[in-house]
Amino acid sequence: MKTKKDGVPNAFSPYKQEEINLILSLPPTHTNVKNLAKSLGRSDEAIYTIYHLTYSGNFLKKMLQGMTDSQNNVVTKIANAKKKYGIFIGHEAN
């Protein structure tokens, strides 16, 4: 896990909804991951994790079951972005 000491400016900083929207607006390719990581000041692993959470069916669905719409964390931000972009891979939208 890379930290700010490793040159990752936004390591462990909460994601903004706009960042999640930008990540999910692009297909999950290695080139896009590298470009997004550099642009957003995140590690490659962090961007891969966002894509993994987004496209891994039951994992995201199970995480969302105990949450309300008012919670402001990366899981709810991913769910909002999936709904915005019509990403239905992973589990059925409500």
Order of alpha helices (4+ residues) and beta strands (2+ residues): alpha-alpha-alpha-alpha-alpha
